[in-house]
Amino acid sequence: MTDSTTDLNGQVYLFLNGIEEAGHNGLRLVIQVGAVSAEAENIQIGGSVISGLRQVSVGKSGPEYEITFASYIAYAIRNESYVLQDKEEAWVGKSFRVYSKSRFLDFVRSATLASPEYPGAFAHYSLVCQDHVVDIASVSQPKIERLR
């Protein structure tokens, strides 16, 4: 893993700030790092009070990353509230994962013509954010750049 990947994996609260097609079947993601508020809050749910909660938000001064893929086979964005953990999946990384075994890889292999012969060996990359999980199947390794 590169220094930028290690840096990104060291961040706790990631937010997907933008995703766009870049060039011919390229992909660009912009990720911002959130910060925890200094003040604790109390909220009431029904008859119970939960105290000591801190809000996580994106500020203009936090780190920002750009992740670009020169090309992709497929990508999907999931609401993180509905993501299932699968004990059969295998990956390395924390916030930015590279899977060796996943349901997404199974899907890409069964729903596309992609194979090791064409377009070549590909990997499943996943970005785990606070509100979204982005899955990308690509033959090209991503370029990760810290913007600020």
Residue frames as qw, qx, qy, qz and C-alpha x, y, z in Angstrom:
[[0.000, 0.888, 0.461, 0.000, 0.00, 0.00, 0.00],
 [0.374, 0.551, -0.026, 0.745, 1.12, 3.54, -0.72],
 [0.201, -0.086, -0.469, 0.856, 1.65, 6.27, 1.87],
 [0.367, -0.107, -0.115, -0.917, -1.61, 7.93, 0.75],
 [0.685, -0.238, -0.613, -0.313, -3.51, 4.65, 1.21],
 [0.521, -0.195, -0.656, 0.510, -2.04, 4.22, 4.69],
 [0.012, -0.002, 0.220, -0.975, -2.92, 7.84, 5.49],
 [0.534, -0.178, -0.339, -0.753, -6.50, 7.35, 4.25],
 [0.698, -0.235, -0.676, -0.037, -6.86, 4.11, 6.23],
 [0.371, -0.091, -0.571, 0.727, -5.74, 5.96, 9.35],
 [0.263, -0.187, 0.006, -0.947, -8.70, 8.36, 9.18],
 [0.158, 0.195, 0.878, -0.408, -11.78, 7.54, 11.26],
 [0.369, 0.631, 0.529, -0.431, -14.71, 9.53, 9.86],
 [0.187, -0.085, 0.596, 0.777, -14.80, 9.60, 6.05],
 [0.452, 0.608, 0.420, -0.500, -17.52, 11.26, 4.02],
 [0.475, 0.306, 0.614, 0.551, -18.12, 10.82, 0.29],
 [0.031, 0.625, 0.117, -0.771, -18.18, 14.40, -0.97],
 [0.518, 0.614, -0.202, -0.560, -18.32, 13.72, -4.70],
 [0.604, -0.031, 0.757, 0.248, -18.25, 11.00, -7.32],
 [0.506, 0.705, -0.057, -0.493, -18.06, 11.50, -11.06],
 [0.878, 0.326, 0.253, 0.244, -17.18, 9.80, -14.29],
 [0.196, -0.803, 0.342, 0.447, -13.69, 10.89, -15.30],
 [0.103, 0.467, -0.720, -0.503, -12.79, 10.59, -18.97],
 [0.708, 0.116, -0.535, -0.445, -13.67, 7.40, -20.82],
 [0.862, -0.282, -0.412, -0.086, -14.86, 4.95, -18.11],
 [0.379, 0.231, -0.556, 0.703, -12.70, 6.56, -15.46],
 [0.506, -0.713, -0.475, -0.102, -13.91, 7.34, -11.97],
 [0.228, 0.397, -0.363, 0.811, -13.12, 10.15, -9.50],
 [0.543, -0.662, -0.516, 0.015, -14.11, 10.22, -5.83],
 [0.092, 0.570, -0.321, 0.751, -13.61, 13.10, -3.41],
 [0.668, -0.449, -0.575, 0.145, -13.49, 12.16, 0.26],
 [0.079, -0.705, 0.263, -0.654, -13.53, 14.53, 3.23],
 [0.479, -0.107, -0.759, 0.429, -12.54, 13.67, 6.77],
 [0.414, -0.751, -0.297, -0.420, -15.01, 14.60, 9.48],
 [0.194, 0.311, -0.598, 0.713, -14.28, 15.88, 12.97],
 [0.425, -0.528, -0.725, 0.121, -15.97, 15.16, 16.28],
 [0.158, -0.813, -0.078, -0.555, -17.56, 18.15, 18.03],
 [0.231, 0.314, -0.637, 0.665, -16.01, 19.27, 21.29],
 [0.435, -0.175, 0.389, -0.793, -19.34, 19.58, 23.10],
 [0.022, -0.153, -0.988, 0.014, -21.31, 16.54, 24.23],
 [0.473, -0.150, -0.178, -0.850, -25.06, 16.50, 23.70],
 [0.297, 0.112, 0.877, -0.360, -27.95, 14.67, 25.31],
 [0.425, -0.036, -0.504, -0.751, -30.89, 13.36, 23.32],
 [0.525, 0.024, 0.657, -0.541, -34.17, 11.88, 24.43],
 [0.399, 0.058, -0.771, -0.493, -35.62, 8.85, 22.67],
 [0.599, -0.447, -0.636, -0.191, -38.96, 7.84, 24.10],
 [0.582, -0.798, -0.076, -0.134, -38.55, 7.85, 27.88],
 [0.837, -0.263, 0.039, 0.479, -34.77, 7.37, 27.80],
 [0.090, 0.969, -0.206, -0.104, -32.07, 10.01, 27.75],
 [0.884, 0.127, 0.030, 0.448, -28.78, 9.21, 26.03],
 [0.169, -0.967, 0.115, 0.154, -25.99, 11.47, 27.16],
 [0.502, -0.567, 0.498, 0.421, -22.44, 12.22, 26.11],
 [0.716, 0.469, 0.452, 0.252, -23.07, 12.09, 22.36],
 [0.172, -0.610, 0.272, 0.725, -20.84, 14.06, 20.03],
 [0.666, 0.687, 0.179, -0.228, -21.72, 15.09, 16.51],
 [0.571, -0.171, 0.526, 0.607, -19.43, 14.18, 13.62],
 [0.435, 0.846, 0.217, -0.217, -19.43, 16.71, 10.80],
 [0.703, 0.297, 0.226, 0.606, -17.39, 17.73, 7.80],
 [0.149, -0.876, -0.044, 0.457, -15.54, 20.99, 8.07],
 [0.565, 0.819, -0.084, 0.046, -13.66, 23.00, 5.50],
 [0.068, -0.824, 0.556, -0.080, -10.36, 22.61, 7.31],
 [0.811, -0.239, 0.532, -0.050, -10.18, 18.81, 7.52],
 [0.256, -0.316, 0.776, 0.482, -8.19, 16.59, 5.18],
 [0.733, 0.495, 0.113, -0.452, -9.60, 15.91, 1.73],
 [0.453, -0.242, 0.785, 0.347, -8.62, 13.12, -0.64],
 [0.645, 0.490, -0.227, -0.541, -9.07, 12.49, -4.34],
 [0.578, -0.126, 0.800, 0.101, -9.22, 8.89, -5.50],
 [0.562, 0.555, -0.249, -0.561, -9.10, 8.29, -9.24],
 [0.717, 0.023, 0.684, 0.131, -9.37, 5.12, -11.30],
 [0.027, 0.357, -0.568, -0.741, -8.15, 5.29, -14.91],
 [0.539, -0.040, -0.607, -0.582, -10.86, 2.75, -15.76],
 [0.457, -0.120, 0.714, -0.517, -13.40, 0.54, -14.04],
 [0.131, -0.140, -0.931, -0.310, -15.47, -2.54, -14.82],
 [0.397, -0.650, -0.566, -0.316, -18.28, -1.76, -12.40],
 [0.125, 0.133, -0.536, 0.824, -18.99, 0.32, -9.34],
 [0.416, -0.614, -0.624, -0.246, -21.82, 0.51, -6.82],
 [0.042, -0.348, 0.398, -0.848, -22.76, 2.86, -4.03],
 [0.498, -0.448, -0.741, -0.046, -24.62, 1.49, -1.02],
 [0.391, -0.735, 0.088, -0.547, -26.25, 3.29, 1.89],
 [0.245, 0.363, -0.808, 0.394, -24.05, 2.20, 4.80],
 [0.543, -0.182, 0.462, -0.677, -27.15, 1.62, 6.96],
 [0.906, 0.170, 0.065, -0.382, -28.08, -1.39, 4.80],
 [0.458, 0.562, -0.689, 0.002, -24.67, -3.00, 4.32],
 [0.950, -0.288, -0.017, -0.124, -24.37, -6.60, 5.52],
 [0.172, -0.674, 0.719, 0.004, -21.19, -7.97, 7.04],
 [0.945, 0.190, -0.203, -0.173, -20.28, -11.26, 5.39],
 [0.636, -0.607, 0.472, 0.064, -17.87, -13.50, 7.31],
 [0.866, 0.215, 0.368, 0.261, -16.87, -15.21, 4.05],
 [0.417, 0.881, -0.037, 0.222, -15.38, -12.02, 2.59],
 [0.755, -0.339, 0.017, 0.561, -11.65, -11.31, 2.89],
 [0.304, 0.887, 0.045, 0.344, -9.92, -7.93, 2.62],
 [0.585, -0.189, -0.226, 0.755, -7.00, -5.82, 3.77],
 [0.055, 0.347, 0.073, 0.933, -7.35, -2.21, 4.89],
 [0.010, -0.382, -0.679, 0.626, -9.76, -0.33, 7.11],
 [0.330, 0.647, 0.232, -0.647, -11.52, 2.59, 5.44],
 [0.534, 0.601, -0.422, -0.419, -10.02, 1.81, 2.04],
 [0.750, -0.180, 0.631, -0.083, -10.21, -1.93, 1.46],
 [0.425, 0.434, -0.677, -0.416, -8.88, -4.29, -1.18],
 [0.843, -0.078, 0.373, -0.380, -10.85, -7.53, -1.30],
 [0.022, 0.332, -0.903, -0.270, -9.52, -10.92, -2.33],
 [0.116, -0.319, -0.930, -0.139, -12.96, -12.50, -1.84],
 [0.219, 0.236, 0.333, -0.886, -16.31, -10.69, -1.87],
 [0.452, 0.549, 0.681, -0.177, -19.93, -10.84, -3.00],
 [0.296, 0.829, -0.075, -0.468, -19.21, -7.87, -5.25],
 [0.035, -0.483, 0.785, 0.386, -16.44, -9.80, -7.03],
 [0.353, 0.211, 0.912, 0.002, -18.87, -12.73, -7.41],
 [0.399, 0.741, 0.388, -0.376, -21.46, -10.34, -8.87],
 [0.187, 0.759, -0.384, -0.491, -19.00, -8.80, -11.35],
 [0.154, -0.273, 0.909, 0.275, -17.84, -12.24, -12.50],
 [0.311, 0.360, 0.879, -0.033, -21.42, -13.45, -13.04],
 [0.289, 0.803, 0.417, -0.311, -22.98, -10.26, -14.45],
 [0.225, 0.854, -0.290, -0.368, -20.24, -9.08, -16.83],
 [0.889, 0.421, -0.152, 0.098, -17.84, -10.44, -19.43],
 [0.038, -0.833, 0.510, -0.212, -14.87, -9.41, -17.29],
 [0.985, -0.133, -0.028, 0.102, -12.28, -12.14, -16.77],
 [0.566, -0.602, 0.342, 0.449, -8.53, -12.52, -16.22],
 [0.572, 0.215, 0.544, 0.575, -8.20, -12.81, -20.02],
 [0.086, 0.452, 0.304, 0.834, -10.25, -9.67, -20.76],
 [0.300, 0.919, -0.167, 0.195, -9.73, -7.00, -19.62],
 [0.447, 0.423, -0.637, 0.464, -7.18, -8.70, -17.34],
 [0.467, -0.317, -0.706, 0.427, -6.81, -9.41, -13.65],
 [0.183, -0.631, -0.090, -0.749, -9.02, -7.07, -11.66],
 [0.275, -0.107, -0.732, 0.614, -9.57, -6.28, -8.00],
 [0.307, -0.768, -0.505, -0.246, -12.40, -5.13, -5.76],
 [0.246, 0.143, -0.345, 0.894, -11.67, -1.85, -3.98],
 [0.326, -0.722, -0.592, -0.148, -14.05, -0.50, -1.36],
 [0.112, 0.327, -0.271, 0.899, -14.28, 2.85, 0.37],
 [0.388, -0.558, -0.722, 0.125, -16.15, 2.67, 3.68],
 [0.024, 0.367, -0.078, 0.927, -17.60, 6.08, 4.56],
 [0.176, 0.086, 0.631, -0.750, -20.00, 7.31, 7.24],
 [0.593, 0.356, 0.267, -0.671, -23.05, 7.37, 4.96],
 [0.784, 0.505, -0.207, -0.296, -21.94, 5.33, 1.95],
 [0.657, -0.312, 0.630, 0.273, -19.92, 2.31, 0.92],
 [0.546, 0.696, -0.269, -0.380, -18.46, 2.56, -2.58],
 [0.782, -0.125, 0.582, 0.183, -17.38, -0.66, -4.32],
 [0.422, 0.756, -0.335, -0.372, -15.23, -0.55, -7.47],
 [0.875, 0.015, 0.423, 0.235, -14.02, -3.39, -9.68],
 [0.314, 0.904, -0.233, -0.173, -11.03, -2.26, -11.73],
 [0.910, 0.205, -0.060, 0.355, -7.98, -3.57, -13.54],
 [0.359, 0.597, -0.232, 0.679, -6.14, -0.37, -12.66],
 [0.477, -0.393, -0.535, 0.576, -4.94, 0.51, -9.19],
 [0.034, -0.943, -0.312, -0.108, -6.35, 3.79, -7.90],
 [0.394, 0.351, -0.217, 0.822, -4.33, 6.94, -7.53],
 [0.433, -0.777, -0.442, 0.111, -4.91, 8.42, -4.07],
 [0.364, 0.385, -0.119, 0.840, -3.89, 12.01, -3.47],
 [0.283, -0.649, -0.503, 0.496, -4.30, 14.08, -0.32],
 [0.240, 0.737, 0.294, 0.559, -5.59, 17.47, -1.46],
 [0.101, -0.701, 0.255, -0.658, -5.34, 19.22, 1.90]]
